[in-house]
């Protein structure tokens, strides 16, 4: 089994992050078949990367500008059996690729996602930040499986798919995930959610697998540690979920979200209050953040659904 690793990049401001991501791929216990760097409409960065990494396949995004287009370009160029995606501001553990590949031993598995841990810029988790909302910073969150298990969708920054199925179902759809414009305004997402649901709908019996031993660290900037970003990201998630349900229907598009909102979040809020009563003042902040985060995500979904009508 051969795996092509794809890293989508877009700005020289992340040069050090990109260097560390590439270095982590080079340090894998099971080396990748090839490393592909997809540059999102930035000729200067494209040239700089070609010079810095002659051993890598460095290409320009040939699809629509944005993360979805970059992922599709990577899948187009890849020649491995598996296409693995790593965020440009992430660092993969040495056993990451080996663990992802292990998940594909079952022929029914078409996609595998790993565990993503936050690397806080301030070196410590903000006391008010609830584990149930780690998805707002692109990380594995409380409520996801803790052992290897089937899931509805993987998280895009730490994921792998059988290469042929990406093209077979039409790739990642632009207009849902982040674009250059989106990076400057709303922190949108969910392109991988829509892709995974669409793939499962078109290939009944196909399995998405969560593989917790495929670990990466995802850098969380100081700006993303702030409550203002948390609230904005929750609202943007609601907007994105409205786009997802338009494409795949609300039954599949919101199945995991309903379970998370009805079970995991109430338990998390109660846990926060209990921790506060036991002397952890931050528990009240976490409980409040859960309530506010759910409210803003719901409001974003309502607004997004109304706009689509």
Secondary structure as GFF3:
##gff-version 3
##sequence-region A 1 309
A	DSSP	beta_strand	3	9	.	.	.	ID=ss1
A	DSSP	three_ten_helix	12	14	.	.	.	ID=ss2
A	DSSP	alpha_helix	15	26	.	.	.	ID=ss3
A	DSSP	beta_strand	34	39	.	.	.	ID=ss4
A	DSSP	alpha_helix	43	52	.	.	.	ID=ss5
A	DSSP	beta_strand	57	60	.	.	.	ID=ss6
A	DSSP	alpha_helix	67	77	.	.	.	ID=ss7
A	DSSP	beta_strand	82	86	.	.	.	ID=ss8
A	DSSP	beta_strand	90	92	.	.	.	ID=ss9
A	DSSP	alpha_helix	96	102	.	.	.	ID=ss10
A	DSSP	three_ten_helix	103	105	.	.	.	ID=ss11
A	DSSP	beta_strand	109	120	.	.	.	ID=ss12
A	DSSP	three_ten_helix	131	137	.	.	.	ID=ss13
A	DSSP	beta_strand	149	151	.	.	.	ID=ss14
A	DSSP	beta_strand	158	162	.	.	.	ID=ss15
A	DSSP	alpha_helix	163	168	.	.	.	ID=ss16
A	DSSP	alpha_helix	180	184	.	.	.	ID=ss17
A	DSSP	alpha_helix	191	202	.	.	.	ID=ss18
A	DSSP	beta_strand	207	220	.	.	.	ID=ss19
A	DSSP	three_ten_helix	223	225	.	.	.	ID=ss20
A	DSSP	alpha_helix	227	248	.	.	.	ID=ss21
A	DSSP	alpha_helix	250	253	.	.	.	ID=ss22
A	DSSP	alpha_helix	255	259	.	.	.	ID=ss23
A	DSSP	pi_helix	260	264	.	.	.	ID=ss24
A	DSSP	alpha_helix	265	277	.	.	.	ID=ss25
A	DSSP	alpha_helix	282	308	.	.	.	ID=ss26
###
